[in-house]
Amino acid sequence: MDSSNSTVVRDVVMIGAGPSALAAAVYTTREDIDTVLYEKSAVGGLAAVTDMVDNYPGFPEGVEGMHLATQLEAQAKRFGAEIAYGEVSALRDNGNTKTVVVDGKDVEARAVLIATGSDYNKIGVPGEAEYYGRGVHYCATCDGAFYRDKRLAVVGGGNSAVQEAIFLTRFASHIDLLVRSTVKASEVLQKDLQEWVDKGKITVHIGTTTDEILSTDGKITGVKTTHDGVQQTIEVDGVFVFVGLSPNTGFLNGTDIELDEQGLIKTDQNLETSIKGVFASGDVRSGATMQIASAVGEGATAALKIREYLEDLSRRG
């Protein structure tokens, strides 16, 4: 770390403090790279508010999302990572340095890692927020195994909803697919879906809105729906919502960072964005698998590439 014109320049600023950034921070700080992470909400990201993570390597019985997040945080801090709360509103490229605007104040850095993740789109009905992670889920791979021989509702009609509904047939006794308008998945997926409908494992409800998620004594018991003005209650043990993801990239508006059609950040093989010295990893990156384990791996890769970038910057400087 050095100063220029009395301005402190950090080695690397990480935007976000989810699993990907925390893993990256472990690697950078162990290399004595001055590292600060800015998080606007909860350290640990979506992992921290996930009730149980059942597919993270090394935990045969699963691990509570909050516990995993706090352990990752403690490990990063152990090596010297600074974690601060603050919302990033802008990013500017100055060549060999970058400016990150945090709560209205400029923070200078040689390199930046964007690991702000994505948020699952919500349907915004009663019961959804209250039972997140406890009967309402947004990741079939993460939570589907909890529902062996149970009835499930899947909300959505796009590719992801149909794919996840088919995946959930591995566990659930029956799935009600609730589609607000029409099924918009690809023809191949619709053909696969029809096979499961014919087997009686999936029932598709076209033109059906999900109005409320019902519960009794803290457990999901059903969903209240409307079709052609007629209300119906469908009994289920859990609800999976797949109506898209919204990447946390709004603060990049006006920058030269290239995004894909979904608003995810495009990177090269080094996880570097279209701005040299600015990297991205985890669920905010185009092509990410939206899994905690892969986000952690990408964070480690990004950290190593950041080290190489800083070394090259130092040689050139």
Protein Blocks (a to p, Z undefined) as FASTA:
>chain_A
ZZeehiacdfbdcedjdfklmmmmmmmmmnopacddddfkbghijmlmgfbackbghian
opafklmmmmmmmmmmmnopacdddddfbdcdehjaccddeehiacddfbdcddebpadd
dehighklmmgoilpacbfklmmmmmgoiacddedjbfklmmmmmmmmmmmmbdcdddfk
bcfbdfklmmmmmmmmmnopaccdehiacfbdcdeehiafbdcddeehiacddddfbdcd
debjaddfklmgoiabdcdfkopacddfkopafbehiacedjlbghiaoiaklmmmmmmm
mmmmmmmmmmmmmmmZZ
